Amino acid sequence: MKNTFAGAEDELAHLEKLLQLEQAEDLAQYQAQVLETPLKERQRKGTTWYPVRIKDTRIGTGGKYILQVERNLEFNQPHQFQPGGQACLFWNAPAGQKVPQLAGTILSVDPAVMEIQLMEEDLPDWVDERLIGVDLLFDENSYREMKSALHRVKTAQKNTALGRLRDICLGWETPHFQAAENFNLSGWPVHHLNDSQKAAIAGMMAARDVFVIHGPPGTGKTTTMVAGIQTALLYMKQVLVCAPSNAAADLLTEKLATAGVRVLRVGNPARMSEEILPYTLDYQLMHHAEAKEIKRLRKLAFELKKMAYKYKKYYDKSEREQKQAMLKEARSILQQIRQMEQYATDSARDHTQAFVSTLVGANHVLLRDKTFEMVLIDEAGQAPEPATWIPITKAEKVVFAGDHCQLPPTVKSREAARLGLEQTLMEKVVERCPAQVKSLLQIQYRMHEKIMGFSSAYFYGGKLQADHSVKERTIWQGPADTETAPVTWIDTAGTGFEEKFHPENAGLSNKEEGALLLRHLDQWLETAKPHLQKTWGKLSVAVISPYREQAEWLKNESATLSQKYSVHIRAGTVDGFQGQEADVVYISLVRSNDRKEIGFLRDIRRMNVAITRARMKLVVFGDSVTISDFGFYNKFLDYVQQEGNYLSAWELGI
């Protein structure tokens, strides 16, 4: 997108307006699902649990109450609650009374039981009532943090680190680099890397302000980042590492810990995978020298509160005074606990080399007063720009790692997306800064060269190379026919397999195309099994569609094949496969109509993700007449005809 703004401040003011549009749309969707929907309908949609009973109560870290609630099995429908999400406990009060709420964070949830950590330290009397439920809650915190960061960036003085980074990232100032001789290159932990990965780390270290590690699919971006962080820590005491998603932050935490980096995963443990918990602050507090004493004091405070809350609505003056005294003593104990926890927290923070968080989590209370010589942002090609600025407010230098040729950020407001909210800060840096700020990882270790070839030419200037270990790797050795060909297109043009629109959820499907895909996969698995007897149990198969309706149908229908061949077949949307891979990938494009409308397929970045999930075999089903007027697909069809296997569906005997 061309920079048409009068200056950095003007562009950020525009971004603030786009964020308002996005928040308004997000809130409108929440209101439609929860606030404006009757209780029974919310139960059916899974946005509300009602009624629930309080199964257990305890005090967690920081003195906050944790409630365990259980819902009636009679209302045991699927639900939308997830660990780490926001929820509120409510009382379905009698008519005319104000409906109170208690907000909190979901720590864990299964079909019938949910644990919620409340924001409050005290429980109101109505918690013991019978008519209690739990609603999904709109998460204001993310928007609050993004707005605060944008304001800080917009108003930063030019002579500050933040003002300098703002002007450089947005193309108003020139980035600076230092000479390579300032570093002892021979001492870096990069001996296991290829030349393009080493060059990326050298560029990162030489950059004074901004750098981009551009990592196409399968090029070892995470490996490069870990080595880069290890290298940076030879010269810096601490760094901050962020990613848009908890899954990406967890992966980095695990990789850094394995590499011997002292890492602390910052954020709500409910949002983290179980393997990461030993690297969280809560875990370190539980294993601190004062942990046993803190546990004893917390139990004492809980018992005092429990006794105090036995005095409910009807008690005399002495009982009221006794309740107040017990609560006062409990608060005093909790204050003592906080002081002990703060000491342990400070110790953990000082000992850490790499803090890892999500973008919004970068303003966690643990990091709020810290600045870093270097901040690294992984998956920056998927990071919404307003959220990306949150960790940058703490940086003297920022390094982006990702691939802007893959999936963009998720934007709910179509208007905000149209006006530029889908464009990431990483994209702006790549477009507006000199080429010196970017380093492309060029050796990929995932795909056969024929699978890689089209994406390399179309998205990466033909610069990608397949490593010798994967360059000619096929499912099994044999002639390059339909069974072993790395790339195959099955053309459904002329078959009458037309897409179907589903007005109830605005979804699209093409079940006839899907059925042909599954029949072809069935035949291929039958042919492949004798060739893969020794490795059959390790074979991975993915079935992908850009359309959720089709993906869900394929998921249900492919279960029969999974059972028949005892092989795990994963089916889902393109978004669900970002960052994943499989030996064999089948893709259903769905679109088939006389108008040559391709809609969602115009997002070629999604297609780049889809076709680069395959290691050794890629089979695409689609209607060439419908999609070939669009340049990307016309070129892909040409590529398959030259380098792969191009078949008409009629050749399959439909």
C-alpha positions as CSV (number, residue, x, y, z in Angstrom):
1,M,0.0,0.0,0.0
2,K,1.4,3.4,-1.0
3,N,2.2,5.8,1.8
4,T,-0.2,8.7,1.2
5,F,0.0,10.3,4.7
6,A,1.4,13.7,5.6
7,G,3.6,12.1,8.3
8,A,3.9,9.3,10.9
9,E,1.5,11.0,13.3
10,D,-1.1,11.4,10.6
11,E,-0.8,7.7,9.6
12,L,-1.2,6.6,13.3
13,A,-4.2,8.8,13.7
14,H,-5.8,7.0,10.7
15,L,-4.8,3.7,12.3
16,E,-6.6,4.7,15.5
17,K,-9.8,5.3,13.5
18,L,-9.5,1.8,11.9
19,L,-9.0,0.3,15.4
20,Q,-12.3,2.0,16.5
21,L,-14.1,0.5,13.5
22,E,-12.7,-3.0,14.4
23,Q,-13.7,-2.7,18.0
24,A,-17.2,-1.5,17.1
25,E,-17.7,-4.5,14.8
26,D,-16.2,-6.9,17.3
27,L,-18.5,-5.5,20.0
28,A,-21.5,-5.6,17.7
29,Q,-20.9,-9.3,17.0
30,Y,-20.6,-10.0,20.8
31,Q,-23.8,-8.1,21.5
32,A,-25.6,-10.0,18.9
33,Q,-24.4,-13.3,20.3
34,V,-24.8,-12.6,24.0
35,L,-26.3,-9.3,25.2
36,E,-29.2,-9.2,22.7
37,T,-30.0,-12.9,22.8
38,P,-32.5,-14.6,25.2
39,L,-31.0,-16.9,27.8
40,K,-32.3,-20.1,26.3
41,E,-30.8,-19.2,22.9
42,R,-27.5,-18.3,24.5
43,Q,-27.5,-21.7,26.2
44,R,-28.2,-23.4,22.8
45,K,-25.4,-21.4,21.1
46,G,-22.9,-22.2,23.8
47,T,-22.3,-18.6,24.9
48,T,-23.9,-19.2,28.3
49,W,-23.9,-21.9,31.0
50,Y,-27.1,-21.8,33.1
51,P,-27.7,-22.9,35.7
52,V,-24.4,-23.7,37.4
53,R,-23.5,-24.6,40.9
54,I,-20.3,-23.6,42.7
55,K,-18.4,-26.8,43.1
56,D,-15.3,-25.5,44.8
57,T,-13.6,-22.2,45.9
58,R,-10.0,-21.3,46.6
59,I,-7.6,-18.4,46.6
60,G,-5.0,-18.3,43.9
61,T,-1.8,-16.2,43.3
62,G,-2.3,-12.6,44.1
63,G,-5.2,-13.3,46.5
64,K,-7.8,-13.6,43.7
65,Y,-10.6,-16.0,44.1
66,I,-10.9,-19.1,41.9
67,L,-14.3,-20.6,41.5
68,Q,-15.0,-24.0,40.0
69,V,-18.5,-24.1,38.6
70,E,-20.4,-27.1,37.2
71,R,-23.4,-27.0,34.8
72,N,-26.4,-29.3,34.8
73,L,-25.8,-32.2,32.5
74,E,-29.3,-31.6,31.1
75,F,-27.8,-28.5,29.3
76,N,-24.5,-30.2,28.3
77,Q,-24.5,-28.8,24.7
78,P,-21.2,-27.7,22.9
79,H,-20.0,-24.4,24.1
80,Q,-17.7,-21.5,23.1
81,F,-15.8,-21.0,26.3
82,Q,-12.0,-21.5,26.1
83,P,-9.1,-21.4,28.6
84,G,-7.8,-17.8,28.8
85,G,-11.0,-16.3,27.6
86,Q,-13.0,-13.8,29.6
87,A,-16.2,-14.8,31.3
88,C,-18.6,-13.3,33.9
89,L,-20.6,-15.0,36.7
90,F,-24.2,-13.6,36.9
91,W,-27.2,-13.9,39.1
92,N,-30.5,-14.3,37.3
93,A,-32.0,-12.0,39.8
94,P,-35.8,-11.7,40.4
95,A,-37.6,-9.2,38.2
96,G,-36.9,-5.6,39.1
97,Q,-33.5,-6.2,40.7
98,K,-30.2,-5.2,39.1
99,V,-28.4,-8.2,37.6
100,P,-24.9,-8.3,39.2
101,Q,-21.8,-9.7,37.5
102,L,-18.4,-11.0,38.5
103,A,-15.8,-10.8,35.7
104,G,-12.9,-13.2,35.5
105,T,-10.5,-15.3,33.3
106,I,-11.2,-18.9,32.4
107,L,-8.4,-21.1,33.8
108,S,-9.7,-24.4,32.5
109,V,-12.9,-25.8,31.0
110,D,-14.3,-29.2,29.9
111,P,-17.9,-30.1,28.8
112,A,-19.3,-29.7,32.3
113,V,-16.8,-28.0,34.7
114,M,-15.2,-24.6,34.4
115,E,-12.6,-22.8,36.6
116,I,-12.7,-19.0,36.7
117,Q,-10.2,-16.7,38.4
118,L,-12.1,-13.6,39.4
119,M,-10.9,-10.0,39.3
120,E,-12.2,-9.4,42.8
121,E,-10.8,-10.4,46.2
122,D,-14.1,-10.7,47.9
123,L,-17.3,-12.6,47.0
124,P,-20.8,-10.9,47.1
125,D,-23.6,-12.6,49.0
126,W,-25.5,-13.5,45.9
127,V,-22.9,-16.1,44.9
128,D,-24.6,-18.6,47.1
129,E,-28.0,-18.2,45.3
130,R,-29.2,-21.0,43.1
131,L,-29.9,-19.0,39.9
132,I,-26.3,-18.5,38.9
133,G,-24.9,-18.7,35.3
134,V,-21.8,-17.9,33.3
135,D,-21.7,-15.7,30.2
136,L,-19.0,-15.1,27.6
137,L,-17.5,-11.6,28.2
138,F,-16.3,-9.1,25.7
139,D,-12.5,-8.6,26.1
140,E,-11.9,-4.9,26.4
141,N,-8.4,-5.3,27.6
142,S,-6.8,-6.0,24.2
143,Y,-8.3,-2.8,22.6
144,R,-7.4,-0.8,25.7
145,E,-3.7,-1.9,25.4
146,M,-3.6,-1.2,21.6
147,K,-5.2,2.2,22.0
148,S,-2.7,3.1,24.7
149,A,0.3,2.0,22.7
150,L,-0.9,3.9,19.6
151,H,-1.3,7.1,21.6
152,R,2.2,6.7,23.1
153,V,3.7,6.0,19.6
154,K,1.9,8.9,18.0
155,T,2.9,11.4,20.7
156,A,6.5,10.2,21.1
157,Q,9.2,12.9,20.6
158,K,11.5,12.4,17.6
159,N,14.6,12.4,19.8
160,T,13.4,9.4,21.8
161,A,13.9,5.7,21.0
162,L,10.2,5.2,20.4
163,G,9.9,8.3,18.1
164,R,12.9,7.1,16.1
165,L,11.6,3.6,15.7
166,R,8.2,5.0,14.7
167,D,9.6,7.2,11.9
168,I,11.9,4.5,10.6
169,C,9.3,1.7,10.5
170,L,6.8,4.0,8.7
171,G,9.5,5.1,6.2
172,W,10.1,8.7,7.3
173,E,13.6,8.2,8.5
174,T,16.5,6.0,7.3
175,P,17.6,3.0,9.4
176,H,21.2,2.7,10.6
177,F,23.7,-0.2,10.7
178,Q,27.0,-0.8,12.4
179,A,30.0,-2.5,11.0
180,A,30.4,-6.3,11.2
181,E,33.8,-5.9,12.8
182,N,32.1,-4.7,16.0
183,F,31.1,-8.4,16.5
184,N,33.2,-11.5,17.2
185,L,31.5,-13.6,14.5
186,S,33.4,-16.7,15.2
187,G,32.0,-16.9,18.7
188,W,28.4,-17.0,17.6
189,P,26.2,-20.1,18.1
190,V,25.4,-20.4,14.4
191,H,27.6,-23.3,13.2
192,H,24.5,-25.5,12.6
193,L,22.8,-22.9,10.3
194,N,22.9,-22.5,6.5
195,D,24.5,-19.4,4.8
196,S,21.2,-17.5,4.4
197,Q,20.3,-18.1,8.1
198,K,23.7,-16.9,9.2
199,A,23.4,-13.8,7.0
200,A,20.0,-13.0,8.6
201,I,21.5,-13.1,12.1
202,A,24.5,-11.0,11.0
203,G,22.1,-8.4,9.5
204,M,20.0,-8.5,12.7
205,M,23.1,-7.8,14.9
206,A,24.4,-5.1,12.6
207,A,21.0,-3.2,12.5
208,R,20.7,-0.4,15.0
209,D,17.0,0.2,14.7
210,V,15.0,-2.2,12.5
211,F,15.5,-5.6,10.8
212,V,13.3,-8.2,9.1
213,I,14.0,-11.9,8.9
214,H,11.8,-13.1,6.0
215,G,11.1,-16.8,6.5
216,P,9.1,-18.5,3.7
217,P,7.5,-21.9,4.5
218,G,9.9,-24.6,5.7
219,T,13.0,-22.4,5.8
220,G,13.8,-22.8,9.5
221,K,12.6,-19.3,10.8
222,T,12.2,-20.5,14.3
223,T,15.6,-22.2,14.3
224,T,17.1,-18.9,13.0
225,M,15.3,-16.8,15.6
226,V,16.5,-19.0,18.5
227,A,20.1,-18.8,17.3
228,G,19.7,-15.1,16.8
229,I,18.4,-14.7,20.4
230,Q,21.3,-16.7,21.7
231,T,23.7,-14.5,19.7
232,A,22.1,-11.3,21.0
233,L,22.4,-12.5,24.6
234,L,26.2,-12.6,24.1
235,Y,25.9,-8.7,24.0
236,M,22.7,-8.0,26.0
237,K,21.5,-9.0,29.4
238,Q,17.8,-9.5,28.4
239,V,15.6,-9.5,25.4
240,L,11.8,-9.5,24.8
241,V,10.3,-12.0,22.4
242,C,6.7,-11.7,21.3
243,A,4.2,-13.4,18.9
244,P,0.5,-12.7,18.0
245,S,-0.7,-16.0,19.3
246,N,-0.2,-18.0,22.5
247,A,0.7,-21.1,20.4
248,A,3.6,-19.3,18.7
249,A,4.8,-17.8,22.0
250,D,4.7,-21.3,23.6
251,L,6.7,-22.8,20.7
252,L,9.4,-20.1,21.1
253,T,9.5,-20.7,24.9
254,E,10.0,-24.4,24.4
255,K,12.7,-23.9,21.7
256,L,14.6,-21.3,23.8
257,A,14.5,-23.4,26.9
258,T,15.8,-26.4,25.0
259,A,18.6,-24.3,23.7
260,G,19.6,-23.4,27.3
261,V,18.3,-19.9,27.4
262,R,16.8,-18.8,30.8
263,V,13.3,-18.1,29.6
264,L,10.2,-16.8,31.4
265,R,6.8,-17.1,29.6
266,V,4.8,-14.1,30.6
267,G,1.0,-14.0,30.6
268,N,-2.0,-16.0,31.9
269,P,-1.1,-19.7,32.4
270,A,-4.6,-20.6,31.3
271,R,-3.7,-19.6,27.8
272,M,-0.5,-21.7,27.7
273,S,0.1,-25.3,26.8
274,E,0.9,-27.7,29.7
275,E,4.5,-28.2,28.5
276,I,5.2,-24.5,29.0
277,L,4.0,-24.2,32.6
278,P,7.5,-24.8,34.2
279,Y,8.7,-21.6,32.5
280,T,5.9,-19.5,33.9
281,L,6.0,-17.1,36.9
282,D,3.3,-19.0,38.7
283,Y,5.3,-22.2,38.5
284,Q,8.5,-20.5,39.8
285,L,6.6,-18.9,42.7
286,M,5.3,-22.4,43.6
287,H,8.8,-23.7,43.7
288,H,10.4,-20.7,45.4
289,A,12.1,-21.1,48.9
290,E,9.1,-19.3,50.5
291,A,6.5,-21.3,48.6
292,K,5.5,-23.5,51.6
293,E,5.0,-20.5,53.9
294,I,3.0,-18.7,51.3
295,K,0.8,-21.8,50.9
296,R,0.2,-22.0,54.6
297,L,-0.6,-18.3,54.8
298,R,-3.0,-18.5,51.8
299,K,-4.8,-21.4,53.4
300,L,-5.1,-19.4,56.7
301,A,-6.5,-16.4,54.8
302,F,-9.0,-18.6,52.9
303,E,-10.2,-20.2,56.2
304,L,-10.7,-16.7,57.7
305,K,-12.7,-15.5,54.7
306,K,-14.7,-18.7,54.7
307,M,-15.7,-18.2,58.3
308,A,-16.4,-14.6,57.8
309,Y,-18.8,-15.3,54.9
310,K,-20.8,-17.7,57.1
311,Y,-22.3,-14.4,58.5
312,K,-24.7,-13.6,55.7
313,K,-27.7,-11.3,55.7
314,Y,-29.0,-11.6,59.3
315,Y,-26.5,-11.0,62.1
316,D,-26.2,-8.7,65.1
317,K,-23.6,-6.0,65.9
318,S,-21.1,-8.4,67.5
319,E,-21.3,-10.9,64.7
320,R,-20.8,-8.0,62.2
321,E,-17.8,-6.8,64.1
322,Q,-16.4,-10.4,64.2
323,K,-16.9,-10.7,60.4
324,Q,-15.1,-7.4,59.8
325,A,-12.2,-8.4,62.1
326,M,-11.8,-11.8,60.3
327,L,-11.8,-10.1,56.9
328,K,-9.3,-7.5,58.1
329,E,-6.9,-10.2,59.3
330,A,-7.3,-12.1,56.1
331,R,-6.5,-8.9,54.1
332,S,-3.4,-8.4,56.3
333,I,-2.2,-11.9,55.6
334,L,-2.8,-11.5,51.9
335,Q,-0.8,-8.3,51.9
336,Q,2.1,-10.2,53.6
337,I,1.7,-12.9,50.9
338,R,1.9,-10.2,48.2
339,Q,5.2,-8.9,49.6
340,M,6.7,-12.4,49.7
341,E,5.5,-13.1,46.1
342,Q,6.9,-9.7,45.0
343,Y,10.4,-10.7,46.3
344,A,10.2,-14.0,44.5
345,T,8.9,-12.3,41.3
346,D,11.8,-9.8,41.4
347,S,14.3,-12.6,41.7
348,A,12.7,-14.5,38.8
349,R,12.7,-11.4,36.6
350,D,16.3,-10.5,37.3
351,H,17.4,-14.1,36.5
352,T,15.6,-14.2,33.1
353,Q,17.4,-13.8,29.8
354,A,14.4,-13.9,27.4
355,F,10.9,-12.9,28.3
356,V,8.3,-14.4,26.0
357,S,4.7,-13.1,25.6
358,T,2.0,-12.4,23.2
359,L,1.8,-8.9,21.7
360,V,-0.9,-7.7,24.1
361,G,0.9,-9.6,26.9
362,A,4.0,-7.4,26.4
363,N,2.4,-4.9,28.7
364,H,1.9,-7.4,31.5
365,V,2.6,-6.0,35.0
366,L,5.8,-8.0,35.1
367,L,7.2,-6.0,32.1
368,R,5.4,-2.7,32.5
369,D,8.4,-0.7,33.6
370,K,11.0,-2.5,31.5
371,T,12.8,-1.5,28.3
372,F,14.9,-3.8,26.1
373,E,17.9,-3.3,23.9
374,M,16.1,-5.6,21.4
375,V,12.5,-6.8,20.9
376,L,11.8,-9.7,18.5
377,I,8.4,-10.2,17.0
378,D,7.7,-13.6,15.5
379,E,4.9,-14.3,13.1
380,A,5.0,-10.6,12.3
381,G,3.2,-11.2,9.0
382,Q,0.1,-12.1,11.0
383,A,0.4,-9.4,13.6
384,P,-2.1,-6.6,13.6
385,E,-0.3,-3.3,13.4
386,P,-1.9,-1.7,16.5
387,A,-0.9,-4.8,18.6
388,T,2.6,-4.8,17.1
389,W,3.3,-1.3,18.6
390,I,2.7,-2.6,22.2
391,P,6.1,-4.4,22.5
392,I,7.8,-1.8,20.4
393,T,7.1,0.8,23.0
394,K,9.7,-1.1,25.1
395,A,12.3,-1.4,22.4
396,E,15.6,0.3,21.4
397,K,15.7,-2.0,18.4
398,V,13.0,-4.2,16.8
399,V,13.4,-7.3,14.7
400,F,10.4,-8.7,12.7
401,A,10.4,-12.4,11.8
402,G,7.7,-13.9,9.6
403,D,6.3,-14.1,6.1
404,H,4.0,-11.4,4.8
405,C,3.2,-13.7,1.8
406,Q,1.3,-16.0,4.1
407,L,-1.9,-15.5,6.1
408,P,-2.7,-11.8,7.1
409,P,-4.1,-10.8,10.4
410,T,-7.7,-11.6,11.2
411,V,-9.9,-8.4,10.8
412,K,-13.6,-8.6,11.6
413,S,-14.5,-5.2,10.1
414,R,-14.6,-5.3,6.3
415,E,-14.4,-1.5,6.2
416,A,-11.3,-1.4,8.5
417,A,-9.7,-4.2,6.3
418,R,-10.5,-2.2,3.1
419,L,-8.9,0.9,4.6
420,G,-5.7,-0.8,5.5
421,L,-6.0,-2.6,8.8
422,E,-5.0,-5.9,7.2
423,Q,-1.6,-4.5,6.3
424,T,1.0,-5.3,8.9
425,L,3.8,-3.2,10.2
426,M,6.3,-5.8,8.9
427,E,4.8,-5.2,5.4
428,K,5.3,-1.5,5.7
429,V,8.9,-1.9,6.8
430,V,9.6,-4.2,3.8
431,E,7.9,-1.7,1.4
432,R,9.3,1.5,2.7
433,C,12.7,0.8,4.1
434,P,15.9,0.1,2.1
435,A,16.6,-3.5,1.1
436,Q,19.3,-3.7,3.7
437,V,16.8,-4.1,6.5
438,K,15.5,-7.4,5.1
439,S,17.1,-10.9,4.8
440,L,15.4,-13.8,3.0
441,L,15.9,-17.3,4.3
442,Q,16.4,-19.2,1.1
443,I,16.9,-22.9,1.9
444,Q,13.7,-24.8,2.7
445,Y,13.6,-28.2,4.4
446,R,9.9,-29.2,3.9
447,M,8.9,-29.7,0.3
448,H,9.8,-31.5,-2.8
449,E,11.2,-29.0,-5.3
450,K,8.2,-29.3,-7.6
451,I,5.8,-28.5,-4.7
452,M,8.0,-25.5,-3.8
453,G,8.6,-24.3,-7.3
454,F,5.4,-22.3,-8.0
455,S,5.4,-20.4,-4.6
456,S,9.1,-19.7,-5.0
457,A,8.6,-18.1,-8.5
458,Y,5.3,-16.3,-7.6
459,F,6.0,-15.0,-4.1
460,Y,9.7,-15.2,-3.5
461,G,11.4,-14.1,-6.7
462,G,12.5,-17.6,-7.5
463,K,15.1,-17.5,-4.7
464,L,14.0,-20.5,-2.7
465,Q,16.0,-23.7,-3.0
466,A,15.0,-27.1,-1.7
467,D,17.6,-28.7,0.6
468,H,19.1,-31.9,-0.8
469,S,17.3,-33.9,1.9
470,V,13.9,-33.0,0.5
471,K,14.6,-31.9,-3.1
472,E,13.5,-35.1,-4.8
473,R,11.9,-36.9,-1.9
474,T,8.7,-38.8,-2.9
475,I,6.3,-41.0,-1.0
476,W,7.9,-44.0,-2.6
477,Q,10.2,-44.6,-5.5
478,G,8.6,-45.2,-8.9
479,P,7.7,-43.6,-12.2
480,A,6.3,-40.1,-12.0
481,D,2.7,-41.2,-12.5
482,T,-0.5,-40.1,-10.7
483,E,0.5,-42.0,-7.5
484,T,4.0,-40.6,-7.1
485,A,3.8,-37.2,-8.8
486,P,4.6,-34.4,-6.3
487,V,1.9,-32.1,-7.8
488,T,-1.4,-33.0,-9.4
489,W,-4.4,-30.9,-10.5
490,I,-7.7,-32.6,-10.9
491,D,-9.8,-30.4,-13.2
492,T,-13.6,-30.5,-12.4
493,A,-14.6,-28.2,-15.3
494,G,-17.5,-29.5,-17.3
495,T,-18.6,-32.0,-14.6
496,G,-21.5,-30.0,-13.3
497,F,-20.1,-30.1,-9.8
498,E,-21.4,-26.6,-8.8
499,E,-20.8,-24.8,-5.6
500,K,-23.8,-24.5,-3.2
501,F,-24.5,-21.4,-1.0
502,H,-25.9,-22.0,2.5
503,P,-27.9,-18.9,3.5
504,E,-28.2,-19.9,7.2
505,N,-24.5,-19.4,7.8
506,A,-23.4,-17.8,4.5
507,G,-21.2,-20.8,3.9
508,L,-20.1,-22.4,0.6
509,S,-19.7,-26.1,-0.2
510,N,-19.2,-28.4,-3.2
511,K,-20.0,-31.9,-2.0
512,E,-19.7,-33.5,-5.4
513,E,-16.1,-32.2,-5.7
514,G,-15.5,-33.3,-2.1
515,A,-16.8,-36.8,-2.8
516,L,-14.5,-37.1,-5.8
517,L,-11.6,-35.9,-3.7
518,L,-12.3,-38.6,-1.1
519,R,-12.7,-41.3,-3.7
520,H,-9.4,-40.3,-5.2
521,L,-7.8,-40.3,-1.8
522,D,-9.3,-43.7,-1.0
523,Q,-7.8,-45.2,-4.2
524,W,-4.4,-43.6,-3.6
525,L,-4.3,-45.0,0.0
526,E,-5.2,-48.4,-1.4
527,T,-2.3,-48.2,-3.9
528,A,0.1,-46.7,-1.4
529,K,-0.2,-49.1,1.5
530,P,1.8,-51.9,0.0
531,H,4.7,-49.5,-0.8
532,L,4.7,-48.0,2.7
533,Q,4.4,-51.0,5.0
534,K,7.3,-50.0,7.2
535,T,6.3,-46.3,7.5
536,W,2.5,-46.6,7.2
537,G,1.9,-45.6,10.8
538,K,3.8,-42.4,10.4
539,L,2.1,-41.3,7.2
540,S,0.3,-37.9,7.6
541,V,-2.5,-36.8,5.4
542,A,-4.2,-33.4,5.3
543,V,-7.4,-32.4,3.5
544,I,-7.8,-28.6,3.2
545,S,-10.5,-26.3,1.9
546,P,-10.6,-22.4,2.0
547,Y,-14.3,-22.7,2.9
548,R,-15.3,-23.7,6.4
549,E,-18.5,-25.4,5.3
550,Q,-16.6,-27.6,2.9
551,A,-13.9,-28.3,5.4
552,E,-16.4,-29.4,8.1
553,W,-18.1,-31.7,5.6
554,L,-14.7,-33.2,4.5
555,K,-13.8,-33.7,8.2
556,N,-16.9,-35.7,8.9
557,E,-16.7,-37.7,5.6
558,S,-13.0,-38.5,5.9
559,A,-13.5,-40.3,9.2
560,T,-14.5,-43.4,7.4
561,L,-11.2,-43.4,5.4
562,S,-9.2,-42.9,8.6
563,Q,-10.8,-46.0,10.1
564,K,-10.5,-48.1,6.9
565,Y,-6.8,-47.5,6.5
566,S,-5.8,-46.8,10.2
567,V,-4.2,-43.5,9.1
568,H,-4.8,-40.1,10.7
569,I,-6.4,-37.7,8.2
570,R,-6.7,-34.1,9.4
571,A,-9.3,-32.0,7.7
572,G,-9.8,-28.2,8.1
573,T,-9.6,-24.7,6.7
574,V,-6.4,-23.1,5.5
575,D,-6.2,-20.9,8.6
576,G,-6.3,-24.0,10.7
577,F,-3.2,-25.4,9.0
578,Q,-0.9,-22.3,9.3
579,G,2.4,-23.5,10.6
580,Q,1.6,-27.2,10.1
581,E,2.6,-29.7,7.4
582,A,1.8,-33.2,6.1
583,D,3.3,-35.8,3.8
584,V,0.2,-35.7,1.6
585,V,-2.1,-32.7,1.1
586,Y,-5.4,-32.7,-0.8
587,I,-7.1,-29.3,-1.5
588,S,-10.7,-28.7,-2.5
589,L,-11.2,-25.2,-4.0
590,V,-15.0,-25.4,-4.1
591,R,-15.7,-22.6,-6.5
592,S,-17.6,-23.6,-9.6
593,N,-20.1,-21.2,-11.3
594,D,-20.9,-19.7,-14.6
595,R,-20.1,-16.2,-13.4
596,K,-16.4,-17.0,-12.8
597,E,-16.7,-15.5,-9.3
598,I,-14.0,-16.8,-7.0
599,G,-14.6,-14.6,-3.9
600,F,-12.4,-15.8,-1.0
601,L,-10.0,-17.5,-3.4
602,R,-8.7,-14.0,-4.4
603,D,-6.7,-14.0,-1.2
604,I,-3.7,-15.7,-2.8
605,R,-1.7,-15.6,0.5
606,R,-4.1,-18.2,1.8
607,M,-3.5,-20.4,-1.3
608,N,0.3,-19.9,-0.7
609,V,-0.2,-21.4,2.8
610,A,-2.4,-24.3,1.5
611,I,-0.1,-25.5,-1.2
612,T,3.1,-25.2,0.9
613,R,1.7,-27.5,3.7
614,A,2.7,-30.6,1.6
615,R,6.0,-32.4,2.0
616,M,5.9,-35.0,-0.8
617,K,2.5,-35.0,-2.5
618,L,0.0,-32.2,-3.4
619,V,-3.3,-32.9,-5.1
620,V,-5.6,-29.9,-5.9
621,F,-9.3,-30.2,-7.1
622,G,-10.8,-27.2,-8.8
623,D,-12.8,-25.9,-11.8
624,S,-10.3,-24.4,-14.2
625,V,-13.0,-22.5,-16.2
626,T,-14.2,-20.7,-13.0
627,I,-10.8,-19.7,-11.7
628,S,-8.4,-19.4,-14.6
629,D,-9.3,-15.8,-15.5
630,F,-7.6,-14.8,-12.2
631,G,-3.9,-14.5,-12.9
632,F,-2.6,-16.4,-9.9
633,Y,-4.6,-19.5,-10.8
634,N,-3.9,-19.3,-14.5
635,K,-0.2,-19.3,-13.8
636,F,-0.6,-22.2,-11.3
637,L,-2.4,-24.2,-13.9
638,D,0.4,-23.5,-16.4
639,Y,2.9,-24.6,-13.8
640,V,1.2,-27.9,-13.1
641,Q,0.9,-28.7,-16.8
642,Q,4.6,-28.1,-17.2
643,E,6.0,-29.6,-14.0
644,G,3.3,-31.8,-12.6
645,N,0.3,-34.0,-13.4
646,Y,-2.8,-32.3,-15.0
647,L,-5.9,-34.5,-15.2
648,S,-9.5,-34.0,-16.1
649,A,-12.0,-35.4,-13.6
650,W,-13.4,-37.4,-16.5
651,E,-10.2,-39.4,-16.6
652,L,-11.0,-40.6,-13.1
653,G,-14.1,-42.3,-14.4
654,I,-16.8,-40.2,-12.8
